Amino acid sequence: MAHVIAVANQKGGVGKTTTAVNLGAALGSFGRVLLVDADPQANATSSLGVDVRSLRGSLYDVLLGVLPLESIVLPTTERGLSLAPATHALAGAQVELVDDPERDTRLRQALHAVRHAYDVILLDCPPSLGTLTVNALAAADAVLVPVQCEYLALEGLGQLMEIVAAVRAGLNPRLALLGVVLTMHDARTNLSAQVAEEVRRHFPQETFASTIPRSIRLSEAPSYGRSILSFDAASRGAAAYASLAEEVIMRGYGP
C-alpha cells in the first residue's frame, strides 16, 4: 500500500508545487509514484507538460463521482512518476460538494482503488485551508510543509498545525507531520540564514536537513514540462530534491 503524503501550506508562493513535482520525480527513481494535482490552478499538471485543455477527465470528475481515479491517471516523461491531473474546474468542486456529508473524505475514498498500484502518492494542495486541502489531509498518512526562507515565513504555520490537529481528531487519526522543508534558500543573504535558524528552533526534529535553493533552473524547468532532475540533473536544485527524497525514505515514507 502506498504512503500518501500531502504537500501543504496555506501560504502561496512557498514552493508547494515545485516540491511536489520534483520530490515526485526524485522518488520515482526508487519506485512507483503518483502525483495527484489537487490545486485548481493546475500548476503541477502544466509543470509536467500536460495541456489542461486536452484532458478528458481530471480530479474534478473524480471528486464528483463521475470517473474513478485510475481512469484519469496519465504517464509522464519522468521515470516512475504518474499524474492525476487537475483543471481549473476543480475550483467548482468546493461549491458543488458543500452539502455532501462526505465531502471531506471524497479523495480518500477515490485513492482506495489505486493505493496498491503505487509506492508513494503525493498530493499537491492549493494555497488555502478549504475543502480540497482538508480532503488531502483526510486522505494522507503524513503532511510535508514547504516553508519559504523569507520574512514572516512562520506566519500561518500555526494555523496549518491547528487544521492538522483538527483533521487528526475528527477525520484522520493517523495523520503525521512528515516534516518541514526550507525552500527558496539563498545562502548569500542573512535573511535566509535567520529564517532557517528560526524554523529549526521551532521544529528541531521535524525540519529536513536538505534545503531547496533559490534557483533560476528550478524556475525554468516547468516551462519545458520537466522536473529539475530531467531538465538539469547537475544543478543544485536537482541535488537538493534528490537529497530530500532520501530523507523522506529514511523517515519511512518512501518506496
Buried (B, 14 or more C-beta within 10 A) or exposed (E): EBBBBBBBBBBEEBBBBBBBBBBBBBBBBBBBBBBBBBBBBBBBBBBBBBEBEEBEBBBBBBBBEEBBBEEBBBEBEBBBBBBBBBBEBBBBBBEBBEEBEEBBBBBBBBBEEBBEBBBBBBBBBBBBBEBBBBBBBBBBBBBBBBBBBBEEBBEBBEEBBEBBEEBBEEBBEEBBBBBBBBBBBBEEEEEBBEBBEBBBEBBEEBBBEBBBBBBEBBEBBBEEBBBBBBBBEEBBBBBBBBBBBBBBBEBEBBB
